[in-house]
Amino acid sequence: MKRIINIVEDEKDINNLVAQYLRKEGYEVNSYYTYEEANAHTKDDVHLWILDIMLDDKSGFDLLEEIRAANPDTPVIFMSARDKEFDRIIGLEKGCDDYITKPFSPKELVLRVNNLIKRAYKDTNNRIFIDGYELDEEQRKVYSDQEEIELTTKEFDLLMMFIKNKGFAFSRDKILENVWDENYFGSDRVVDDTLRRLRKKLPKLNIHTIYGYGYRLG
């Protein structure tokens, strides 16, 4: 199941940028640009809110009260251009879970969102979101738009090796050692064949070929 995040930010460029990064992580994102738009959805089934403090004639503080009245346990992150200790204290006193000051790195916000989601929803501890896919490591299942994608044992093992070492390059020999173990005596072509099937099943997966060496995720 995809986690749903609502963003309330009147600056469309910021709203769209944050939404883009969160969707890439596998979240379902709704964007709202005014207090009134967002207030109509405070009773919706939402897993996390990201609120700007300054919203037309109202404030994120007002919206937070409406959210808390409808869903007291839903995590909320404030973002604001005002780097004032007073705002931060008010936000925390009113019950927000985190606070980030503009300008901020979208990657930092994504990390904060991921951490909050993990703390708030314990069943996500074994859930991994990557390139639009959702993985349940414990049950060894992969989903795309809530539809399960069937992977073989080695395809899943190869996928997890890349995910847990995102950004690192692996030679074919190293992949054989990690996924097939040191007692495997077949050809290293099995790596290419397994990866080809994995790419076919998960076409959005950002695995790069390093010619003459091996592969890297991300």
LINVENSUL-V175762 format. One record per residue. N is the residue number from 1. RES is the residue in one letter. D_LAST is the distance of its C-alpha to the last C-alpha in Angstrom with 1 decimal. Layout:
BEGIN
N_RES_D_LAST ; N_RES_D_LAST
END
This chain:
BEGIN
1_M_23.6 ; 2_K_21.5 ; 3_R_22.4 ; 4_I_24.2 ; 5_I_23.9 ; 6_N_26.5 ; 7_I_26.0 ; 8_V_29.3 ; 9_E_29.1 ; 10_D_31.5 ; 11_E_29.4 ; 12_K_27.6 ; 13_D_24.9 ; 14_I_23.9 ; 15_N_24.3 ; 16_N_22.2 ; 17_L_19.3 ; 18_V_19.3 ; 19_A_19.6 ; 20_Q_16.7 ; 21_Y_14.3 ; 22_L_16.0 ; 23_R_16.0 ; 24_K_12.2 ; 25_E_12.5 ; 26_G_15.0 ; 27_Y_18.2 ; 28_E_21.2 ; 29_V_22.4 ; 30_N_25.8 ; 31_S_26.7 ; 32_Y_30.2 ; 33_Y_31.8 ; 34_T_35.2 ; 35_Y_36.9 ; 36_E_38.9 ; 37_E_35.9 ; 38_A_34.2 ; 39_N_37.5 ; 40_A_38.0 ; 41_H_35.1 ; 42_T_35.7 ; 43_K_36.9 ; 44_D_34.0 ; 45_D_31.8 ; 46_V_29.0 ; 47_H_26.8 ; 48_L_26.1 ; 49_W_27.5 ; 50_I_26.3 ; 51_L_29.5 ; 52_D_30.5 ; 53_I_33.9 ; 54_M_35.6 ; 55_L_36.2 ; 56_D_39.0 ; 57_D_42.3 ; 58_K_40.7 ; 59_S_38.2 ; 60_G_35.2 ; 61_F_37.7 ; 62_D_39.8 ; 63_L_37.0 ; 64_L_36.0 ; 65_E_39.5 ; 66_E_39.4 ; 67_I_36.1 ; 68_R_37.5 ; 69_A_40.8 ; 70_A_39.1 ; 71_N_36.3 ; 72_P_36.9 ; 73_D_33.9 ; 74_T_31.1 ; 75_P_28.8 ; 76_V_29.0 ; 77_I_27.2 ; 78_F_29.2 ; 79_M_27.8 ; 80_S_30.4 ; 81_A_31.1 ; 82_R_34.1 ; 83_D_33.3 ; 84_K_36.5 ; 85_E_37.2 ; 86_F_39.6 ; 87_D_37.0 ; 88_R_34.8 ; 89_I_37.8 ; 90_I_38.9 ; 91_G_35.6 ; 92_L_35.5 ; 93_E_39.2 ; 94_K_38.7 ; 95_G_36.0 ; 96_C_32.5 ; 97_D_29.9 ; 98_D_27.9 ; 99_Y_28.3 ; 100_I_26.1 ; 101_T_27.6 ; 102_K_26.7 ; 103_P_25.1 ; 104_F_22.1 ; 105_S_18.3 ; 106_P_16.8 ; 107_K_14.1 ; 108_E_17.2 ; 109_L_18.9 ; 110_V_16.1 ; 111_L_16.3 ; 112_R_20.1 ; 113_V_20.0 ; 114_N_18.0 ; 115_N_20.5 ; 116_L_23.5 ; 117_I_22.6 ; 118_K_22.4 ; 119_R_25.7 ; 120_A_27.4 ; 121_Y_26.5 ; 122_K_26.8 ; 123_D_25.7 ; 124_T_22.1 ; 125_N_21.8 ; 126_N_20.6 ; 127_R_18.6 ; 128_I_14.8 ; 129_F_13.2 ; 130_I_9.8 ; 131_D_9.2 ; 132_G_13.0 ; 133_Y_13.9 ; 134_E_16.1 ; 135_L_16.6 ; 136_D_19.8 ; 137_E_19.3 ; 138_E_23.0 ; 139_Q_24.1 ; 140_R_21.2 ; 141_K_20.8 ; 142_V_18.1 ; 143_Y_19.1 ; 144_S_18.4 ; 145_D_20.9 ; 146_Q_22.9 ; 147_E_23.3 ; 148_E_22.6 ; 149_I_20.7 ; 150_E_22.4 ; 151_L_20.4 ; 152_T_22.2 ; 153_T_22.2 ; 154_K_20.1 ; 155_E_17.5 ; 156_F_17.2 ; 157_D_17.2 ; 158_L_14.5 ; 159_L_12.3 ; 160_M_13.3 ; 161_M_12.7 ; 162_F_9.0 ; 163_I_9.0 ; 164_K_11.4 ; 165_N_9.7 ; 166_K_6.1 ; 167_G_5.3 ; 168_F_8.4 ; 169_A_9.7 ; 170_F_12.3 ; 171_S_15.4 ; 172_R_17.2 ; 173_D_19.9 ; 174_K_17.8 ; 175_I_16.3 ; 176_L_19.9 ; 177_E_21.1 ; 178_N_18.8 ; 179_V_19.0 ; 180_W_22.4 ; 181_D_24.0 ; 182_E_26.1 ; 183_N_29.0 ; 184_Y_27.3 ; 185_F_29.3 ; 186_G_27.9 ; 187_S_26.0 ; 188_D_22.3 ; 189_R_22.2 ; 190_V_21.8 ; 191_V_18.1 ; 192_D_17.7 ; 193_D_20.0 ; 194_T_18.3 ; 195_L_14.8 ; 196_R_16.6 ; 197_R_18.2 ; 198_L_15.1 ; 199_R_13.6 ; 200_K_17.1 ; 201_K_17.4 ; 202_L_14.0 ; 203_P_13.6 ; 204_K_11.3 ; 205_L_8.5 ; 206_N_5.5 ; 207_I_6.1 ; 208_H_7.1 ; 209_T_10.7 ; 210_I_12.0 ; 211_Y_15.6 ; 212_G_18.2 ; 213_Y_16.0 ; 214_G_13.5 ; 215_Y_9.9 ; 216_R_6.4 ; 217_L_3.8 ; 218_G_0.0
END
